[in-house]
Each structure stands twice: as structure tokens, then as C-alpha cells.
Amino acid sequence: MAESIAIPKTLLKDLYMGLAKVEEVLATLEELMNKEGLERTRKAEEEYRKGEYVTAESSSEIKKLTE
């Protein structure tokens, strides 16, 4: 006999979104704990302050920039 429970969709969505936020925080902490990652972040912030960046509005633009 299988046991099951009903979970409201709103609760399931809230749980999913909460876990996604925790994952983002953990990824950020991991990057900041890594010396190379921290250097990449510092370099990116400096480039941003200097206006040395480009913007892309679609994935095709991103693809073109990375080629």
C-alpha cells in the first residue's frame, strides 16, 4: 500500500523558490571562498566601474559575443 499526501501547488512553488535562493547563496559563497573566483569578481567589478562591458538582450547576442 502506497502512502501519499497532498501538497498545495502554492506551497510547492514557495519551497522550490526558497531552495533556488539557497542554491544561489551557496554558489556565491563558494565563488567568494575560491581565491581565483574572488579575483574574477574583483576584476569584473573594476571593469563595470570603468564602463568596460557590453550588454546583450538575447541569447543569440551572447553567443556572438563569446565567439
C-alpha positions in Angstrom: 0.0 0.0 0.0 1.5 3.3 -1.1 1.3 6.3 1.3 0.9 9.8 -0.1 0.0 13.3 0.9 -1.4 16.2 -1.0 0.7 19.4 -1.2 -0.9 22.6 -2.3 0.7 24.0 -5.5 1.5 27.3 -3.9 3.4 25.6 -1.1 5.4 23.5 -3.5 6.2 26.6 -5.6 7.3 28.5 -2.5 9.5 25.6 -1.4 11.1 25.4 -4.9 11.8 29.1 -5.0 13.3 29.0 -1.5 15.6 26.2 -2.4 16.6 28.1 -5.6 17.6 31.1 -3.5 19.6 28.9 -1.1 21.4 27.4 -4.0 22.3 30.9 -5.3 23.7 31.9 -1.9 25.7 28.7 -1.7 27.1 29.3 -5.2 28.1 32.9 -4.3 29.8 31.8 -1.1 31.7 29.0 -3.0 32.9 31.6 -5.5 34.0 34.0 -2.8 35.8 31.3 -0.9 37.8 30.5 -4.0 40.8 32.8 -4.5 40.5 32.7 -8.3 36.8 33.3 -8.1 37.3 36.3 -5.8 39.8 37.7 -8.3 37.3 37.3 -11.2 34.7 39.1 -9.1 37.1 42.0 -8.3 38.2 42.3 -11.9 34.5 42.3 -13.1 33.6 45.0 -10.6 36.5 47.1 -11.8 35.6 46.7 -15.4 32.0 47.6 -14.6 33.1 50.8 -12.8 35.2 51.7 -15.8 32.3 51.0 -18.2 34.3 48.2 -19.9 31.3 46.0 -20.6 28.7 45.2 -23.2 25.1 44.4 -22.8 23.2 41.7 -24.6 19.4 41.4 -24.9 19.2 37.8 -26.2 20.9 34.5 -26.1 22.0 34.9 -29.8 23.7 38.2 -28.9 25.6 36.4 -26.1 26.6 33.7 -28.4 28.0 36.2 -30.9 30.0 37.9 -28.1 31.5 34.7 -26.9 32.7 33.5 -30.4 
